[in-house]
Structure formats: structure tokens, C-alpha cells
Amino acid sequence: MSRIKIFLSYVEDEAGRDAASSLRDELEKRYIEAIMAPERIPAGEDWAQWIKDFLEESSALVVVGTTGVSASAWCQQEIGWALGRHVPVLWVSYDPAEPPCGFLAFKQVLNAKSSTPARTAKETTNWLIRREKIRPLLADSWIEALGSSNSFNTSERTARLLARLGTVSPEQWERIKVAGRRNDQVRRAHYSGPGDWQPLLTWLEKELEVVSA
């Protein structure tokens, strides 16, 4: 499955790895591939080149702001690389004493100190949705996930993600309808939220506005 990719910049210590892996796991549930570079590099490879490649193929960078991230030369280089490519950068704060610095000093942080990984992932997803260039990539990931859904629950969870976009293109809406025609786990699924019991795609059609470019 083709998924949108984001790069997690974090300190390679226990606190940094734990925070990054918890966020990664929750983002994966939302069909967002969060890259923890050190875990993805094969033994014996040029790890600096691999990190560059991961940064190049990522649509956004999320700084896992645990203690020591500002002092990490590698984290600062990763942030600088992303800013140089005009890639959106979000600072997720796990330590109030570790504020963003440099060009990120004037950007509002996402406070994860007193939050849960699921809540932090939800807010990170909302931030991605607000990025105009990233929205089509999210739509592609979620439409593809809908088409390959293997349960009613997965179909509804994916449809709820799509509904958060608010708008889709005519081409994207057609792909959603195709998913319904080809996948009975979508076609036969129902929306179980507040209001009348209704077919899932009927509900989704009400939630989404189809907008031509």
C-alpha cells in the first residue's frame, strides 16, 4: 500500500525512542508512514545517505521534542534539511524546558507532555490536513486503505479519516465510489455514529464536499 511518509526527528536515547515509537505506531493506524530512520537502515549501509534519502521522500518532518533534541547535531541538521526543502515541520513538545529554536522558535508547538500517543497522533494528523500540499497525499493514502479494507470496522474508521478532509476532488470521490463497488466490506458497511443508521458511503457523501480544482 502506498502511504504518505513523514520523517520523525528524535534523540537516540530511551525517552526519545519511546516517544517516537509510540507516535509512529499511532500514526500507522491512520495510514501515515512515520519513518524512524535508525530502525530502517540495514547493517553495513551508509546510514548518512539513507537518512538523506528518507528526508527526500518524506512530505513532512515531525520533531519529537524530548530532552536533548535541541543539542542534537543530527536532529538540527534534519530540521535544517527539511526547512531548506520548504517541507512542513511540526515540533511535538514532550519537555516544556526544550522549546524549539532557530527558525522554529516562532512556530506554535504541539504539546504532548500531558497527552496520550493517540491524541498526539490525532493532532498531528489534523496539522497535516491543514497543509494544502499534503491533503491530496492523505486522501490518496486513505482512499487506497478504504479500497483494501477487510472489515466493516476498518472501513468505518477509514471513512471517518476521509471525512476529516472536508473536501475531495471529483476524481477522488469517484475512486471512493469505486472502492464501494469493488469491496463488499465498504459497500455493506454502515455508519455507527450519532444519528440515523445509514450506509457508510451515504454518510461519507454528506460529510464531504466535492470541489473541482
N, C-alpha and C positions, 0 to 999 in steps of 0.2 A: 504494500500500500504506500502511495506517495503522500508524505506528510510534510507540513510546514516545519522548518527547522529553526530552532533558536539556540544560541550558544550561552552556556552558563559559565560565568567567570567567577571563580571561587578560590579560597585559600585551601591548599592541600594539607589541612590538619583535620582532627576528628570533628570539630564543630563545623568547619566549612563543608566537609564531605557529607556529614549528616544532614545539614540544611539543604545542600544542593540535591542530594539523592531523594529526599522527601519531596522537594518541589518537582523534581524530574518525574517521579512516579505519579504524582497527581496530574501533571500536565499530560503525561502519556494517556491518562484516562480521557482526556479531551482531544486526543489525536494530534497532539503537538509534540514533535520530537525534540526533546531538550538534550543537548549534547554536553556531556561531561567528558571533555577531551582525554584526560589521563586514563579513563577506563576504556577508551575506544582504540588506543594506539597499540598495534601489535608489537611484540618483543623484537628488538633489533632494528626497528624502523627509525627514521629521522623524525623525532617527535616534534621538533620545531616546525618542520614542513607540514606535518599532519595538522598541527594547531592552525597554521595559516590556511590550510585547505578547509578545515571546519569553519573558520571565521568567514571565508569567502562564500561558502554555500549556505550560511545562516542569514535569515531575514531580520533578525533582531538579536540583541545581546542583553542578558539579564545579569546584573551584578548581584551575587549572593553576599550581602554586606555583613559578614560576621567580623569579629575582631581580627585585625591584621590585614584586611583586604587593601586598605589604602597604602600600606607599607610594602605590599607585594609588587615587585617589579613586573612580574609576569601579568598579574591582573591589570596593572596600569597600562601595559603595552596592549593587552587585548582590548581594553576600553578605548585607547587611542586609535587602534586599528579600526574599530567599529565606527568611531566618530569621523575618522578620515574618509570612510566609505559612505558617510551620511546614513548609516544604519541606526534605527532607533535603539536607544539604550535606556533601560529601567534599572534603578537602584532599589533593591529589596533590602530593607534595613532590619537586621537581626540584633544589632547593637547600637543603641542611641549614641554611644560615645564614638561611633565610627561613621561620621557623616560623609557624604560624597564630597569630593574635592575637585579642583580644576574646573573644566567646563561643565561638569555635572553639579557643581555646587549650587546652582540656581534652579535645579530641577527638583520638583516635589518627589519625595521618596514614597515607596510603598512600605508601610510599617508592618513587619511580620513578627515583631517581638512578642506580642500578646495574641497572635493569631494562630490558627491551625494551618497545616500544609494545604488542606483542601480549600480553605478560604483564601489563602495566599495565591494558590493556583487560579482560583476563580477571578481574583482581582487582576492577576497578571494577564489572564485571557481577556478581561474587559479592556485592559490597556492596549493589547494587541488589536482588538476590534476597532479601537478608536484611531488606529494608524491606517490612513487611507490606502497606502500601497500594500498593506498586509491583509486587509479584508478579503480580497479575491483569493489569496492563498489559503486563508482559513476556510472560506467557502468551498474551495476545491477539496481540501482535506476532509471536511465534514460530509460533503456530498458523496465522496468516494466511500467514506465509512458507512454512510447510510445504505449505499448500494450493496455493500458486503456484510451488512448486519445479519447475525444468525439467531436473533431472538427479538421478541416484542419489546422487552425492556431496553435492549441496546438501541433499537430503532427509536424508541421514545426519547431516550437520553440524547441521542444524536440529533433528533429533530429539535429538541429544546436548545441545543447549541446553535443550530441554524437559525432558530427564531431570534436569538440574541443579536444577530446581524441586522435585523430590521428591514433591510432591503437586499434584493438579489437582482441580477440581470436576467433578461428573458432566457438567455442560453443556460444560465444556472438553474432557473426554475424548470426548464424543460428536462434537464438532467435529473432533477429531483423527481419529476413525474416518471421518468424512465426507470428510476430506482424502484418506484412503487409498482410499476407494471411488471418488472422482471423479478422482484424479490417479494415473495409472499409474506416474509417477516416484516416487511414495510407495508405492503398492500393491506394486510389483515390486522395491522396494529391499530390500537386506539389510544387516544389521549386520556390519561387518567387523572389529570389535574382538576382544579375547580371548574365548575360549570357542567354543561351537558356532556354526556358520554358521546364521543364522536370519532369517526375515523381519523387517524393520525395526520394524514396529508390534508384532510379537510381543515383540521385545526391549524396546521402549519401555513396553509394558504391564507388564512385570516391574519396570521401573525406577520407575514412577510409582504412587503410592497415590491412589486416587480417594476424596476426602473430601467429604462433604456439609457444607454450612455449618451 
